[in-house]
């Protein structure tokens, strides 16, 4: 995981919040990088939760014992988790692509 805060906002070395790793002032690009890092972290967390839900559905399926209603419930859980996770990945791809374009220097959102 990348750090969420990528700028310091201060270059004053006597300031207690001064960090030598992030010595440049915060700007629009830093806001876009922050949003990219935050969304990427949320996708990683959703991957963990989707994996846990798939494991839960697998346990339901394995313990169904031939009961058709339990099998149907497990299949519903599989389907819902898969659809939800695909929505998350699609949204991440869309936002990541747009924010990557905003970071390019030849594009200006509010003017040069």
Biopython code that builds the backbone (N, CA, C, O; Angstrom):
import numpy as np
from Bio.PDB.StructureBuilder import StructureBuilder

atoms = [
    (1, "UNK", "N", (0.832, -1.178, 0.000)),
    (1, "UNK", "CA", (0.000, 0.000, 0.000)),
    (1, "UNK", "C", (0.879, 1.245, 0.000)),
    (1, "UNK", "O", (1.907, 1.305, 0.674)),
    (2, "UNK", "N", (0.454, 2.215, -0.759)),
    (2, "UNK", "CA", (1.174, 3.476, -0.817)),
    (2, "UNK", "C", (0.661, 4.388, 0.292)),
    (2, "UNK", "O", (-0.470, 4.230, 0.752)),
    (3, "UNK", "N", (1.495, 5.351, 0.727)),
    (3, "UNK", "CA", (1.003, 6.272, 1.758)),
    (3, "UNK", "C", (-0.105, 7.158, 1.205)),
    (3, "UNK", "O", (-0.073, 7.554, 0.040)),
    (4, "UNK", "N", (-1.086, 7.463, 2.050)),
    (4, "UNK", "CA", (-2.186, 8.317, 1.600)),
    (4, "UNK", "C", (-1.740, 9.765, 1.455)),
    (4, "UNK", "O", (-2.110, 10.430, 0.488)),
    (5, "UNK", "N", (-0.955, 10.261, 2.398)),
    (5, "UNK", "CA", (-0.496, 11.649, 2.368)),
    (5, "UNK", "C", (0.815, 11.693, 1.601)),
    (5, "UNK", "O", (1.806, 11.092, 2.017)),
    (6, "UNK", "N", (0.820, 12.411, 0.470)),
    (6, "UNK", "CA", (2.005, 12.440, -0.382)),
    (6, "UNK", "C", (2.668, 13.816, -0.421)),
    (6, "UNK", "O", (3.634, 14.018, -1.157)),
    (7, "UNK", "N", (2.161, 14.748, 0.355)),
    (7, "UNK", "CA", (2.784, 16.072, 0.423)),
    (7, "UNK", "C", (2.764, 16.534, 1.871)),
    (7, "UNK", "O", (2.022, 16.004, 2.698)),
    (8, "UNK", "N", (3.582, 17.519, 2.160)),
    (8, "UNK", "CA", (3.722, 17.962, 3.537)),
    (8, "UNK", "C", (2.973, 19.260, 3.796)),
    (8, "UNK", "O", (2.414, 19.446, 4.877)),
    (9, "UNK", "N", (2.955, 20.140, 2.840)),
    (9, "UNK", "CA", (2.309, 21.422, 3.030)),
    (9, "UNK", "C", (3.219, 22.452, 3.672)),
    (9, "UNK", "O", (2.878, 23.634, 3.705)),
    (10, "UNK", "N", (4.356, 22.036, 4.178)),
    (10, "UNK", "CA", (5.282, 22.986, 4.790)),
    (10, "UNK", "C", (6.715, 22.598, 4.436)),
    (10, "UNK", "O", (7.063, 21.419, 4.384)),
    (11, "UNK", "N", (7.531, 23.614, 4.198)),
    (11, "UNK", "CA", (8.963, 23.382, 3.966)),
    (11, "UNK", "C", (9.792, 23.951, 5.105)),
    (11, "UNK", "O", (11.020, 23.979, 5.035)),
    (12, "UNK", "N", (9.117, 24.403, 6.155)),
    (12, "UNK", "CA", (9.777, 24.966, 7.327)),
    (12, "UNK", "C", (10.304, 23.830, 8.197)),
    (12, "UNK", "O", (9.526, 23.054, 8.753)),
    (13, "UNK", "N", (11.624, 23.735, 8.314)),
    (13, "UNK", "CA", (12.218, 22.629, 9.066)),
    (13, "UNK", "C", (12.004, 22.755, 10.564)),
    (13, "UNK", "O", (12.179, 21.772, 11.283)),
    (14, "UNK", "N", (11.631, 23.933, 11.063)),
    (14, "UNK", "CA", (11.382, 24.086, 12.496)),
    (14, "UNK", "C", (9.948, 23.701, 12.866)),
    (14, "UNK", "O", (9.630, 23.568, 14.048)),
    (15, "UNK", "N", (9.089, 23.523, 11.876)),
    (15, "UNK", "CA", (7.701, 23.143, 12.117)),
    (15, "UNK", "C", (7.655, 21.688, 12.584)),
    (15, "UNK", "O", (8.307, 20.837, 11.979)),
    (16, "UNK", "N", (6.899, 21.379, 13.649)),
    (16, "UNK", "CA", (6.851, 19.993, 14.138)),
    (16, "UNK", "C", (6.235, 19.011, 13.131)),
    (16, "UNK", "O", (6.510, 17.814, 13.203)),
    (17, "UNK", "N", (5.421, 19.488, 12.209)),
    (17, "UNK", "CA", (4.807, 18.592, 11.231)),
    (17, "UNK", "C", (5.679, 18.407, 9.989)),
    (17, "UNK", "O", (5.256, 17.759, 9.032)),
    (18, "UNK", "N", (6.883, 18.965, 9.994)),
    (18, "UNK", "CA", (7.793, 18.840, 8.849)),
    (18, "UNK", "C", (8.236, 17.397, 8.693)),
    (18, "UNK", "O", (8.636, 16.756, 9.666)),
    (19, "UNK", "N", (8.166, 16.891, 7.491)),
    (19, "UNK", "CA", (8.622, 15.535, 7.169)),
    (19, "UNK", "C", (9.542, 15.650, 5.961)),
    (19, "UNK", "O", (9.104, 16.119, 4.911)),
    (20, "UNK", "N", (10.795, 15.239, 6.074)),
    (20, "UNK", "CA", (11.729, 15.396, 4.954)),
    (20, "UNK", "C", (11.369, 14.555, 3.735)),
    (20, "UNK", "O", (11.872, 14.824, 2.644)),
    (21, "UNK", "N", (10.517, 13.549, 3.883)),
    (21, "UNK", "CA", (10.116, 12.747, 2.735)),
    (21, "UNK", "C", (9.145, 13.492, 1.830)),
    (21, "UNK", "O", (9.113, 13.257, 0.622)),
    (22, "UNK", "N", (8.347, 14.395, 2.412)),
    (22, "UNK", "CA", (7.331, 15.122, 1.662)),
    (22, "UNK", "C", (7.583, 16.618, 1.838)),
    (22, "UNK", "O", (6.943, 17.266, 2.667)),
    (23, "UNK", "N", (8.515, 17.163, 1.057)),
    (23, "UNK", "CA", (8.913, 18.549, 1.279)),
    (23, "UNK", "C", (8.230, 19.532, 0.336)),
    (23, "UNK", "O", (8.470, 20.734, 0.452)),
    (24, "UNK", "N", (7.400, 19.083, -0.581)),
    (24, "UNK", "CA", (6.764, 20.026, -1.492)),
    (24, "UNK", "C", (5.359, 20.376, -0.995)),
    (24, "UNK", "O", (4.727, 19.615, -0.262)),
    (25, "UNK", "N", (4.901, 21.545, -1.416)),
    (25, "UNK", "CA", (3.569, 21.990, -1.013)),
    (25, "UNK", "C", (2.499, 21.146, -1.693)),
    (25, "UNK", "O", (2.714, 20.598, -2.774)),
    (26, "UNK", "N", (1.352, 21.053, -1.048)),
    (26, "UNK", "CA", (0.239, 20.282, -1.595)),
    (26, "UNK", "C", (-0.390, 21.030, -2.767)),
    (26, "UNK", "O", (-0.524, 22.253, -2.729)),
    (27, "UNK", "N", (-0.772, 20.298, -3.797)),
    (27, "UNK", "CA", (-1.406, 20.884, -4.968)),
    (27, "UNK", "C", (-2.493, 19.972, -5.506)),
    (27, "UNK", "O", (-2.861, 18.984, -4.870)),
    (28, "UNK", "N", (-3.002, 20.310, -6.679)),
    (28, "UNK", "CA", (-4.079, 19.543, -7.286)),
    (28, "UNK", "C", (-3.634, 18.120, -7.607)),
    (28, "UNK", "O", (-4.393, 17.174, -7.396)),
    (29, "UNK", "N", (-2.417, 17.959, -8.113)),
    (29, "UNK", "CA", (-1.923, 16.618, -8.429)),
    (29, "UNK", "C", (-1.844, 15.743, -7.190)),
    (29, "UNK", "O", (-2.086, 14.538, -7.258)),
    (30, "UNK", "N", (-1.502, 16.354, -6.044)),
    (30, "UNK", "CA", (-1.450, 15.586, -4.803)),
    (30, "UNK", "C", (-2.843, 15.122, -4.382)),
    (30, "UNK", "O", (-2.993, 14.040, -3.815)),
    (31, "UNK", "N", (-3.858, 15.935, -4.657)),
    (31, "UNK", "CA", (-5.232, 15.535, -4.370)),
    (31, "UNK", "C", (-5.642, 14.343, -5.237)),
    (31, "UNK", "O", (-6.302, 13.422, -4.756)),
    (32, "UNK", "N", (-5.256, 14.362, -6.496)),
    (32, "UNK", "CA", (-5.569, 13.248, -7.394)),
    (32, "UNK", "C", (-4.827, 11.991, -6.959)),
    (32, "UNK", "O", (-5.401, 10.902, -6.977)),
    (33, "UNK", "N", (-3.567, 12.121, -6.570)),
    (33, "UNK", "CA", (-2.797, 10.965, -6.097)),
    (33, "UNK", "C", (-3.415, 10.415, -4.810)),
    (33, "UNK", "O", (-3.483, 9.200, -4.623)),
    (34, "UNK", "N", (-3.862, 11.298, -3.933)),
    (34, "UNK", "CA", (-4.530, 10.870, -2.706)),
    (34, "UNK", "C", (-5.781, 10.062, -3.028)),
    (34, "UNK", "O", (-6.015, 9.012, -2.429)),
    (35, "UNK", "N", (-6.581, 10.546, -3.970)),
    (35, "UNK", "CA", (-7.802, 9.821, -4.330)),
    (35, "UNK", "C", (-7.466, 8.475, -4.971)),
    (35, "UNK", "O", (-8.133, 7.477, -4.698)),
    (36, "UNK", "N", (-6.442, 8.438, -5.817)),
    (36, "UNK", "CA", (-6.023, 7.163, -6.422)),
    (36, "UNK", "C", (-5.592, 6.169, -5.351)),
    (36, "UNK", "O", (-6.003, 5.009, -5.380)),
    (37, "UNK", "N", (-4.769, 6.614, -4.406)),
    (37, "UNK", "CA", (-4.280, 5.726, -3.356)),
    (37, "UNK", "C", (-5.427, 5.245, -2.468)),
    (37, "UNK", "O", (-5.464, 4.077, -2.080)),
    (38, "UNK", "N", (-6.352, 6.129, -2.148)),
    (38, "UNK", "CA", (-7.478, 5.774, -1.297)),
    (38, "UNK", "C", (-8.383, 4.754, -1.988)),
    (38, "UNK", "O", (-8.793, 3.770, -1.373)),
    (39, "UNK", "N", (-8.688, 4.982, -3.238)),
    (39, "UNK", "CA", (-9.550, 4.060, -3.971)),
    (39, "UNK", "C", (-8.862, 2.714, -4.158)),
    (39, "UNK", "O", (-9.511, 1.673, -4.053)),
    (40, "UNK", "N", (-7.570, 2.714, -4.431)),
    (40, "UNK", "CA", (-6.836, 1.455, -4.577)),
    (40, "UNK", "C", (-6.848, 0.669, -3.269)),
    (40, "UNK", "O", (-7.015, -0.551, -3.280)),
    (41, "UNK", "N", (-6.670, 1.361, -2.137)),
    (41, "UNK", "CA", (-6.729, 0.693, -0.844)),
    (41, "UNK", "C", (-8.118, 0.111, -0.579)),
    (41, "UNK", "O", (-8.239, -0.991, -0.044)),
    (42, "UNK", "N", (-9.162, 0.847, -0.952)),
    (42, "UNK", "CA", (-10.520, 0.346, -0.770)),
    (42, "UNK", "C", (-10.793, -0.875, -1.649)),
    (42, "UNK", "O", (-11.517, -1.782, -1.237)),
    (43, "UNK", "N", (-10.225, -0.905, -2.842)),
    (43, "UNK", "CA", (-10.378, -2.080, -3.711)),
    (43, "UNK", "C", (-9.666, -3.278, -3.089)),
    (43, "UNK", "O", (-10.169, -4.399, -3.158)),
    (44, "UNK", "N", (-8.505, -3.055, -2.484)),
    (44, "UNK", "CA", (-7.804, -4.156, -1.816)),
    (44, "UNK", "C", (-8.619, -4.695, -0.645)),
    (44, "UNK", "O", (-8.683, -5.907, -0.439)),
    (45, "UNK", "N", (-9.238, -3.806, 0.119)),
    (45, "UNK", "CA", (-10.078, -4.242, 1.238)),
    (45, "UNK", "C", (-11.302, -4.995, 0.725)),
    (45, "UNK", "O", (-11.700, -6.005, 1.305)),
    (46, "UNK", "N", (-11.901, -4.506, -0.363)),
    (46, "UNK", "CA", (-13.064, -5.208, -0.917)),
    (46, "UNK", "C", (-12.672, -6.568, -1.474)),
    (46, "UNK", "O", (-13.488, -7.490, -1.463)),
    (47, "UNK", "N", (-11.446, -6.718, -1.958)),
    (47, "UNK", "CA", (-10.973, -8.019, -2.414)),
    (47, "UNK", "C", (-10.915, -9.002, -1.256)),
    (47, "UNK", "O", (-11.301, -10.163, -1.395)),
    (48, "UNK", "N", (-10.435, -8.536, -0.125)),
    (48, "UNK", "CA", (-10.397, -9.387, 1.068)),
    (48, "UNK", "C", (-11.816, -9.784, 1.484)),
    (48, "UNK", "O", (-12.067, -10.951, 1.784)),
    (49, "UNK", "N", (-12.737, -8.829, 1.504)),
    (49, "UNK", "CA", (-14.111, -9.129, 1.898)),
    (49, "UNK", "C", (-14.799, -10.055, 0.900)),
    (49, "UNK", "O", (-15.561, -10.935, 1.301)),
    (50, "UNK", "N", (-14.542, -9.870, -0.395)),
    (50, "UNK", "CA", (-15.125, -10.759, -1.404)),
    (50, "UNK", "C", (-14.575, -12.170, -1.255)),
    (50, "UNK", "O", (-15.314, -13.141, -1.416)),
    (51, "UNK", "N", (-13.303, -12.295, -0.953)),
    (51, "UNK", "CA", (-12.712, -13.613, -0.728)),
    (51, "UNK", "C", (-13.362, -14.310, 0.453)),
    (51, "UNK", "O", (-13.647, -15.506, 0.403)),
    (52, "UNK", "N", (-13.596, -13.546, 1.524)),
    (52, "UNK", "CA", (-14.258, -14.119, 2.690)),
    (52, "UNK", "C", (-15.689, -14.542, 2.352)),
    (52, "UNK", "O", (-16.151, -15.578, 2.829)),
    (53, "UNK", "N", (-16.389, -13.763, 1.543)),
    (53, "UNK", "CA", (-17.753, -14.112, 1.151)),
    (53, "UNK", "C", (-17.759, -15.347, 0.261)),
    (53, "UNK", "O", (-18.652, -16.185, 0.381)),
    (54, "UNK", "N", (-16.776, -15.477, -0.635)),
    (54, "UNK", "CA", (-16.679, -16.677, -1.458)),
    (54, "UNK", "C", (-16.410, -17.913, -0.591)),
    (54, "UNK", "O", (-16.958, -18.985, -0.848)),
    (55, "UNK", "N", (-15.581, -17.763, 0.415)),
    (55, "UNK", "CA", (-15.314, -18.881, 1.325)),
    (55, "UNK", "C", (-16.589, -19.266, 2.075)),
    (55, "UNK", "O", (-16.879, -20.450, 2.249)),
    (56, "UNK", "N", (-17.347, -18.260, 2.517)),
    (56, "UNK", "CA", (-18.621, -18.523, 3.199)),
    (56, "UNK", "C", (-19.574, -19.285, 2.280)),
    (56, "UNK", "O", (-20.211, -20.245, 2.712)),
    (57, "UNK", "N", (-19.675, -18.870, 1.029)),
    (57, "UNK", "CA", (-20.554, -19.549, 0.076)),
    (57, "UNK", "C", (-20.075, -20.973, -0.189)),
    (57, "UNK", "O", (-20.886, -21.887, -0.337)),
    (58, "UNK", "N", (-18.767, -21.159, -0.247)),
    (58, "UNK", "CA", (-18.237, -22.506, -0.461)),
    (58, "UNK", "C", (-18.561, -23.414, 0.726)),
    (58, "UNK", "O", (-18.904, -24.582, 0.544)),
    (59, "UNK", "N", (-18.451, -22.875, 1.935)),
    (59, "UNK", "CA", (-18.798, -23.667, 3.118)),
    (59, "UNK", "C", (-20.288, -24.002, 3.100)),
    (59, "UNK", "O", (-20.673, -25.121, 3.442)),
    (60, "UNK", "N", (-21.129, -23.048, 2.705)),
    (60, "UNK", "CA", (-22.565, -23.326, 2.588)),
    (60, "UNK", "C", (-22.820, -24.445, 1.585)),
    (60, "UNK", "O", (-23.631, -25.338, 1.831)),
    (61, "UNK", "N", (-22.133, -24.391, 0.469)),
    (61, "UNK", "CA", (-22.319, -25.400, -0.572)),
    (61, "UNK", "C", (-21.829, -26.772, -0.107)),
    (61, "UNK", "O", (-22.475, -27.788, -0.363)),
    (62, "UNK", "N", (-20.686, -26.793, 0.576)),
    (62, "UNK", "CA", (-20.133, -28.071, 1.030)),
    (62, "UNK", "C", (-20.959, -28.705, 2.144)),
    (62, "UNK", "O", (-21.025, -29.930, 2.255)),
    (63, "UNK", "N", (-21.584, -27.875, 2.962)),
    (63, "UNK", "CA", (-22.368, -28.405, 4.081)),
    (63, "UNK", "C", (-23.849, -28.532, 3.752)),
    (63, "UNK", "O", (-24.659, -28.791, 4.642)),
    (64, "UNK", "N", (-24.212, -28.355, 2.490)),
    (64, "UNK", "CA", (-25.631, -28.439, 2.131)),
    (64, "UNK", "C", (-26.162, -29.861, 2.245)),
    (64, "UNK", "O", (-27.350, -30.058, 2.499)),
    (65, "UNK", "N", (-25.318, -30.831, 2.064)),
    (65, "UNK", "CA", (-25.726, -32.220, 2.211)),
    (65, "UNK", "C", (-26.780, -32.650, 1.209)),
    (65, "UNK", "O", (-27.592, -33.522, 1.516)),
    (66, "UNK", "N", (-26.793, -32.075, 0.040)),
    (66, "UNK", "CA", (-27.754, -32.456, -0.981)),
    (66, "UNK", "C", (-29.082, -31.719, -0.875)),
    (66, "UNK", "O", (-29.992, -31.969, -1.666)),
    (67, "UNK", "N", (-29.204, -30.820, 0.085)),
    (67, "UNK", "CA", (-30.438, -30.058, 0.248)),
    (67, "UNK", "C", (-30.511, -28.993, -0.855)),
    (67, "UNK", "O", (-29.650, -28.115, -0.900)),
    (68, "UNK", "N", (-31.511, -29.045, -1.743)),
    (68, "UNK", "CA", (-31.569, -28.096, -2.864)),
    (68, "UNK", "C", (-31.709, -26.636, -2.436)),
    (68, "UNK", "O", (-31.173, -25.750, -3.101)),
    (69, "UNK", "N", (-32.415, -26.372, -1.344)),
    (69, "UNK", "CA", (-32.577, -24.975, -0.912)),
    (69, "UNK", "C", (-31.251, -24.396, -0.420)),
    (69, "UNK", "O", (-30.964, -23.220, -0.644)),
    (70, "UNK", "N", (-30.445, -25.219, 0.249)),
    (70, "UNK", "CA", (-29.126, -24.755, 0.709)),
    (70, "UNK", "C", (-28.182, -24.530, -0.476)),
    (70, "UNK", "O", (-27.397, -23.581, -0.477)),
    (71, "UNK", "N", (-28.260, -25.399, -1.476)),
    (71, "UNK", "CA", (-27.438, -25.219, -2.677)),
    (71, "UNK", "C", (-27.827, -23.935, -3.403)),
    (71, "UNK", "O", (-26.961, -23.188, -3.860)),
    (72, "UNK", "N", (-29.122, -23.682, -3.508)),
    (72, "UNK", "CA", (-29.590, -22.454, -4.161)),
    (72, "UNK", "C", (-29.137, -21.217, -3.402)),
    (72, "UNK", "O", (-28.771, -20.210, -4.008)),
    (73, "UNK", "N", (-29.162, -21.291, -2.072)),
    (73, "UNK", "CA", (-28.700, -20.155, -1.260)),
    (73, "UNK", "C", (-27.219, -19.895, -1.493)),
    (73, "UNK", "O", (-26.803, -18.743, -1.614)),
    (74, "UNK", "N", (-26.416, -20.961, -1.556)),
    (74, "UNK", "CA", (-24.980, -20.808, -1.793)),
    (74, "UNK", "C", (-24.728, -20.219, -3.182)),
    (74, "UNK", "O", (-23.857, -19.365, -3.351)),
    (75, "UNK", "N", (-25.494, -20.680, -4.177)),
    (75, "UNK", "CA", (-25.331, -20.147, -5.535)),
    (75, "UNK", "C", (-25.709, -18.670, -5.594)),
    (75, "UNK", "O", (-25.078, -17.898, -6.317)),
    (76, "UNK", "N", (-26.736, -18.270, -4.838)),
    (76, "UNK", "CA", (-27.132, -16.863, -4.796)),
    (76, "UNK", "C", (-26.029, -16.002, -4.188)),
    (76, "UNK", "O", (-25.754, -14.901, -4.664)),
    (77, "UNK", "N", (-25.403, -16.516, -3.132)),
    (77, "UNK", "CA", (-24.303, -15.774, -2.502)),
    (77, "UNK", "C", (-23.143, -15.632, -3.482)),
    (77, "UNK", "O", (-22.589, -14.543, -3.633)),
    (78, "UNK", "N", (-22.775, -16.723, -4.147)),
    (78, "UNK", "CA", (-21.715, -16.663, -5.160)),
    (78, "UNK", "C", (-22.029, -15.611, -6.221)),
    (78, "UNK", "O", (-21.184, -14.779, -6.549)),
    (79, "UNK", "N", (-23.245, -15.653, -6.750)),
    (79, "UNK", "CA", (-23.634, -14.748, -7.829)),
    (79, "UNK", "C", (-23.611, -13.290, -7.373)),
    (79, "UNK", "O", (-23.080, -12.428, -8.074)),
    (80, "UNK", "N", (-24.182, -13.015, -6.206)),
    (80, "UNK", "CA", (-24.233, -11.632, -5.713)),
    (80, "UNK", "C", (-22.845, -11.076, -5.437)),
    (80, "UNK", "O", (-22.560, -9.921, -5.754)),
    (81, "UNK", "N", (-21.985, -11.894, -4.848)),
    (81, "UNK", "CA", (-20.617, -11.432, -4.554)),
    (81, "UNK", "C", (-19.857, -11.195, -5.850)),
    (81, "UNK", "O", (-19.138, -10.203, -5.968)),
    (82, "UNK", "N", (-20.003, -12.080, -6.816)),
    (82, "UNK", "CA", (-19.306, -11.924, -8.085)),
    (82, "UNK", "C", (-19.760, -10.666, -8.815)),
    (82, "UNK", "O", (-18.928, -9.908, -9.315)),
    (83, "UNK", "N", (-21.064, -10.435, -8.881)),
    (83, "UNK", "CA", (-21.583, -9.235, -9.547)),
    (83, "UNK", "C", (-21.110, -7.974, -8.829)),
    (83, "UNK", "O", (-20.685, -7.014, -9.472)),
    (84, "UNK", "N", (-21.183, -7.974, -7.514)),
    (84, "UNK", "CA", (-20.731, -6.805, -6.749)),
    (84, "UNK", "C", (-19.253, -6.521, -6.930)),
    (84, "UNK", "O", (-18.843, -5.368, -7.072)),
    (85, "UNK", "N", (-18.455, -7.580, -6.924)),
    (85, "UNK", "CA", (-17.013, -7.391, -7.079)),
    (85, "UNK", "C", (-16.663, -6.908, -8.484)),
    (85, "UNK", "O", (-15.760, -6.089, -8.652)),
    (86, "UNK", "N", (-17.374, -7.413, -9.492)),
    (86, "UNK", "CA", (-17.138, -6.925, -10.852)),
    (86, "UNK", "C", (-17.525, -5.448, -10.987)),
    (86, "UNK", "O", (-16.855, -4.701, -11.700)),
    (87, "UNK", "N", (-18.586, -5.024, -10.317)),
    (87, "UNK", "CA", (-18.948, -3.591, -10.299)),
    (87, "UNK", "C", (-17.836, -2.766, -9.659)),
    (87, "UNK", "O", (-17.484, -1.698, -10.161)),
    (88, "UNK", "N", (-17.287, -3.256, -8.562)),
    (88, "UNK", "CA", (-16.207, -2.531, -7.877)),
    (88, "UNK", "C", (-14.991, -2.403, -8.784)),
    (88, "UNK", "O", (-14.405, -1.326, -8.891)),
    (89, "UNK", "N", (-14.610, -3.490, -9.433)),
    (89, "UNK", "CA", (-13.446, -3.444, -10.326)),
    (89, "UNK", "C", (-13.685, -2.541, -11.530)),
    (89, "UNK", "O", (-12.777, -1.832, -11.965)),
    (90, "UNK", "N", (-14.902, -2.562, -12.070)),
    (90, "UNK", "CA", (-15.228, -1.677, -13.191)),
    (90, "UNK", "C", (-15.184, -0.207, -12.795)),
    (90, "UNK", "O", (-14.667, 0.630, -13.534)),
    (91, "UNK", "N", (-15.730, 0.096, -11.623)),
    (91, "UNK", "CA", (-15.697, 1.481, -11.141)),
    (91, "UNK", "C", (-14.266, 1.923, -10.868)),
    (91, "UNK", "O", (-13.896, 3.059, -11.166)),
    (92, "UNK", "N", (-13.453, 1.021, -10.297)),
    (92, "UNK", "CA", (-12.057, 1.361, -10.036)),
    (92, "UNK", "C", (-11.331, 1.645, -11.346)),
    (92, "UNK", "O", (-10.565, 2.605, -11.436)),
    (93, "UNK", "N", (-11.565, 0.824, -12.352)),
    (93, "UNK", "CA", (-10.907, 1.025, -13.643)),
    (93, "UNK", "C", (-11.293, 2.369, -14.251)),
    (93, "UNK", "O", (-10.437, 3.077, -14.780)),
    (94, "UNK", "N", (-12.559, 2.721, -14.182)),
    (94, "UNK", "CA", (-13.025, 3.999, -14.715)),
    (94, "UNK", "C", (-12.401, 5.179, -13.969)),
    (94, "UNK", "O", (-11.883, 6.100, -14.599)),
    (95, "UNK", "N", (-12.445, 5.161, -12.654)),
    (95, "UNK", "CA", (-11.889, 6.265, -11.860)),
    (95, "UNK", "C", (-10.378, 6.342, -12.024)),
    (95, "UNK", "O", (-9.829, 7.437, -12.141)),
    (96, "UNK", "N", (-9.700, 5.209, -12.034)),
    (96, "UNK", "CA", (-8.243, 5.205, -12.176)),
    (96, "UNK", "C", (-7.827, 5.765, -13.532)),
    (96, "UNK", "O", (-6.848, 6.505, -13.626)),
    (97, "UNK", "N", (-8.565, 5.417, -14.578)),
    (97, "UNK", "CA", (-8.246, 5.925, -15.911)),
    (97, "UNK", "C", (-8.448, 7.431, -15.982)),
    (97, "UNK", "O", (-7.598, 8.147, -16.511)),
    (98, "UNK", "N", (-9.560, 7.914, -15.456)),
    (98, "UNK", "CA", (-9.831, 9.358, -15.476)),
    (98, "UNK", "C", (-8.801, 10.117, -14.652)),
    (98, "UNK", "O", (-8.293, 11.148, -15.093)),
    (99, "UNK", "N", (-8.487, 9.615, -13.453)),
    (99, "UNK", "CA", (-7.526, 10.339, -12.609)),
    (99, "UNK", "C", (-6.119, 10.287, -13.184)),
    (99, "UNK", "O", (-5.346, 11.221, -12.972)),
    (100, "UNK", "N", (-5.762, 9.241, -13.895)),
    (100, "UNK", "CA", (-4.451, 9.180, -14.543)),
    (100, "UNK", "C", (-4.351, 10.234, -15.640)),
    (100, "UNK", "O", (-3.302, 10.855, -15.808)),
    (101, "UNK", "N", (-5.424, 10.439, -16.380)),
    (101, "UNK", "CA", (-5.435, 11.478, -17.413)),
    (101, "UNK", "C", (-5.296, 12.856, -16.767)),
    (101, "UNK", "O", (-4.625, 13.726, -17.323)),
    (102, "UNK", "N", (-5.919, 13.071, -15.598)),
    (102, "UNK", "CA", (-5.830, 14.372, -14.933)),
    (102, "UNK", "C", (-4.426, 14.677, -14.431)),
    (102, "UNK", "O", (-4.085, 15.844, -14.242)),
    (103, "UNK", "N", (-3.609, 13.661, -14.212)),
    (103, "UNK", "CA", (-2.248, 13.879, -13.729)),
    (103, "UNK", "C", (-1.266, 14.244, -14.839)),
    (103, "UNK", "O", (-0.155, 14.691, -14.555)),
    (104, "UNK", "N", (-1.655, 14.063, -16.083)),
    (104, "UNK", "CA", (-0.747, 14.400, -17.179)),
    (104, "UNK", "C", (-0.599, 15.910, -17.266)),
    (104, "UNK", "O", (-1.571, 16.646, -17.097)),
    (105, "UNK", "N", (0.613, 16.369, -17.530)),
    (105, "UNK", "CA", (0.894, 17.804, -17.498)),
    (105, "UNK", "C", (0.284, 18.572, -18.663)),
    (105, "UNK", "O", (0.062, 19.777, -18.543)),
    (106, "UNK", "N", (0.008, 17.917, -19.781)),
    (106, "UNK", "CA", (-0.539, 18.657, -20.919)),
    (106, "UNK", "C", (-2.047, 18.899, -20.772)),
    (106, "UNK", "O", (-2.619, 19.649, -21.562)),
    (107, "UNK", "N", (-2.702, 18.283, -19.780)),
    (107, "UNK", "CA", (-4.120, 18.512, -19.550)),
    (107, "UNK", "C", (-4.297, 19.416, -18.336)),
    (107, "UNK", "O", (-3.674, 19.197, -17.298)),
    (108, "UNK", "N", (-5.135, 20.421, -18.466)),
    (108, "UNK", "CA", (-5.414, 21.343, -17.380)),
    (108, "UNK", "C", (-6.912, 21.386, -17.132)),
    (108, "UNK", "O", (-7.687, 21.623, -18.058)),
    (109, "UNK", "N", (-7.320, 21.164, -15.913)),
    (109, "UNK", "CA", (-8.738, 21.190, -15.579)),
    (109, "UNK", "C", (-9.206, 22.633, -15.362)),
    (109, "UNK", "O", (-10.286, 23.012, -15.816)),
    (110, "UNK", "N", (-8.408, 23.422, -14.679)),
    (110, "UNK", "CA", (-8.796, 24.788, -14.344)),
    (110, "UNK", "C", (-7.975, 25.834, -15.075)),
    (110, "UNK", "O", (-7.994, 27.005, -14.695)),
    (111, "UNK", "N", (-7.273, 25.447, -16.091)),
    (111, "UNK", "CA", (-6.434, 26.385, -16.834)),
    (111, "UNK", "C", (-4.979, 26.214, -16.482)),
    (111, "UNK", "O", (-4.660, 25.545, -15.500)),
    (112, "UNK", "N", (-4.078, 26.807, -17.263)),
    (112, "UNK", "CA", (-2.637, 26.624, -17.004)),
    (112, "UNK", "C", (-2.151, 27.355, -15.779)),
    (112, "UNK", "O", (-0.968, 27.287, -15.448)),
]
sb = StructureBuilder()
sb.init_structure("model")
sb.init_model(0)
sb.init_chain("A")
sb.init_seg("    ")
for serial, (resi, resn, name, xyz) in enumerate(atoms, 1):
    if name == "N":
        sb.init_residue(resn, " ", resi, " ")
    sb.init_atom(name, np.array(xyz, "f"), 0.0, 1.0, " ", f" {name:<3s}", serial, name[0])
structure = sb.get_structure()
